[in-house]
Each structure stands twice: as structure tokens, then as C-alpha cells.
Amino acid sequence: MQAVSIIVVALFFLGMGTYGLFAPAALIRPFGMVADSAQARSEIRAVYGGFGIAVGGLLLTALADLGGTRTGVVVTTAVCLLGMAVGRLVGRAVERPAGFYPVWCYFWVEIIAAGALLASLR
């Protein structure tokens, strides 16, 4: 069961990363953003695409626990997800996002994924 949580979160990152690489403008559209230049799409491909695939790959590699890396990779990923959720809370304090999707939906995805990763270490 512990590995399942890691695999699910890894697949989420791999899916987001793939989507970011191949459809960068579509990925950010729900947030009311427009990727109207090559530079903007390149940034989305790097941050959402490349980073997402790297994190997903690291999580899958962590399952093998080569060199005792599993705990470090899982904790680091969980902390990054929590940092993203905190950023959304700060955004809520400064502004009022409209509706549940996408901001609060992803807030809960981040909280649940971080919790699942941390629980996988028990």
C-alpha cells in the first residue's frame, strides 16, 4: 500500500509534465492565463513539463530505494507540494479566487498528495 501512494503521485506528476510539454497553453488556461508567446510556452514546458516529469521519475526511482534515497525524495516532494498549497493560501489572503476549480481543487490535490507521500514512509 505504501508504494501505491508513491506511484499515484508519480503518475500525477508525469501526467502533468506530459501535458505541460505538449499542450502548455491548454494547461494554464483554467487559471485565466494566456501563453501567447514562444517564451511563455517555453517557461510552461520547463516548469510544468520538465519539472513534473523529473519529479514523477524521481518518485518512481525512489521505489527501488537505491542508496537509501526513498525517504529523501518522498519528503522533498511532499514539502514541495505543501509549499504550493501554502502559496495558494497566501493567494487567498491577498485575493479571492472565484469558485472551487482550479485553485481550491489543486490546493486539495496538493494537500492530499503530500499527506499520502508522508504516510507512505510509515
C-alpha positions as CSV (number, residue, x, y, z in Angstrom):
1,M,0.0,0.0,0.0
2,Q,2.9,2.4,0.7
3,A,4.2,2.0,-2.8
4,V,0.7,2.7,-4.3
5,S,0.7,6.3,-2.8
6,I,4.1,7.0,-4.3
7,I,3.0,5.5,-7.7
8,V,-0.2,7.6,-7.8
9,V,1.6,10.8,-7.0
10,A,4.3,10.0,-9.5
11,L,1.7,9.3,-12.2
12,F,0.0,12.7,-11.4
13,F,3.4,14.5,-11.9
14,L,4.2,12.5,-15.1
15,G,0.7,13.3,-16.5
16,M,1.0,17.0,-15.6
17,G,4.5,17.1,-17.1
18,T,3.5,15.4,-20.3
19,Y,0.5,17.8,-20.6
20,G,2.8,20.7,-19.9
21,L,5.3,19.7,-22.6
22,F,2.8,19.1,-25.3
23,A,-0.1,21.5,-24.5
24,P,1.4,24.3,-22.5
25,A,-1.3,26.9,-23.4
26,A,-4.1,24.4,-22.5
27,L,-2.5,23.6,-19.2
28,I,-2.7,27.1,-17.8
29,R,-6.0,28.2,-19.5
30,P,-8.2,27.1,-16.5
31,F,-6.2,29.7,-14.4
32,G,-7.2,32.5,-16.8
33,M,-3.7,32.8,-18.2
34,V,-2.7,33.0,-21.8
35,A,0.5,31.6,-23.2
36,D,0.7,34.0,-26.2
37,S,4.4,33.9,-26.9
38,A,7.1,31.3,-27.5
39,Q,8.8,32.4,-24.3
40,A,5.7,31.9,-22.2
41,R,5.1,28.4,-23.7
42,S,8.8,27.6,-23.1
43,E,8.5,28.6,-19.5
44,I,5.4,26.4,-19.0
45,R,7.1,23.5,-20.7
46,A,10.1,23.9,-18.4
47,V,8.3,24.4,-15.1
48,Y,5.2,22.3,-15.5
49,G,6.6,19.9,-18.1
50,G,10.2,19.2,-17.4
51,F,9.9,19.6,-13.6
52,G,6.8,17.4,-13.5
53,I,8.4,14.6,-15.4
54,A,11.6,14.9,-13.3
55,V,9.6,14.7,-10.1
56,G,7.5,11.8,-11.3
57,G,10.6,9.9,-12.5
58,L,12.3,10.5,-9.2
59,L,9.4,9.2,-7.2
60,L,9.3,6.0,-9.4
61,T,13.0,5.6,-8.9
62,A,12.6,6.1,-5.2
63,L,10.5,3.0,-5.0
64,A,13.8,1.0,-5.6
65,D,15.3,2.9,-2.7
66,L,18.7,2.9,-4.3
67,G,21.3,4.2,-1.9
68,G,18.6,4.9,0.6
69,T,17.1,7.7,-1.4
70,R,13.4,6.9,-0.9
71,T,12.8,8.9,2.2
72,G,14.6,12.0,0.9
73,V,12.8,12.0,-2.4
74,V,9.4,11.4,-0.8
75,V,9.9,14.0,1.9
76,T,11.2,16.6,-0.5
77,T,8.3,16.1,-2.9
78,A,5.8,16.3,0.0
79,V,7.4,19.5,1.2
80,C,7.2,21.0,-2.3
81,L,3.5,20.1,-2.6
82,L,2.9,21.7,0.8
83,G,4.8,24.8,-0.4
84,M,2.5,25.0,-3.4
85,A,-0.6,24.7,-1.1
86,V,0.8,27.5,1.1
87,G,1.2,29.7,-1.9
88,R,-2.5,29.2,-2.7
89,L,-3.4,30.2,0.9
90,V,-1.3,33.3,0.5
91,G,-3.1,34.0,-2.7
92,R,-6.4,33.5,-0.9
93,A,-5.3,36.0,1.8
94,V,-4.4,38.6,-0.9
95,E,-7.1,38.0,-3.4
96,R,-10.3,35.9,-3.7
97,P,-10.1,33.2,-6.4
98,A,-13.5,32.6,-7.9
99,G,-15.0,29.1,-7.4
100,F,-13.6,25.8,-6.4
101,Y,-11.8,24.9,-9.6
102,P,-9.0,25.3,-10.4
103,V,-7.3,26.9,-7.4
104,W,-9.0,25.0,-4.5
105,C,-9.2,21.8,-6.4
106,Y,-5.4,21.8,-6.8
107,F,-4.9,23.0,-3.2
108,W,-6.6,19.8,-2.0
109,V,-4.8,17.7,-4.6
110,E,-1.5,19.1,-3.2
111,I,-2.5,18.5,0.5
112,I,-3.8,15.0,-0.1
113,A,-0.8,14.0,-2.2
114,A,1.7,15.4,0.4
115,G,-0.2,13.5,3.1
116,A,-0.2,10.3,1.1
117,L,3.5,10.6,0.4
118,L,4.3,11.2,4.1
119,A,2.1,8.4,5.2
120,S,3.9,6.1,2.8
121,L,7.0,6.4,4.9
122,R,5.4,4.7,7.9
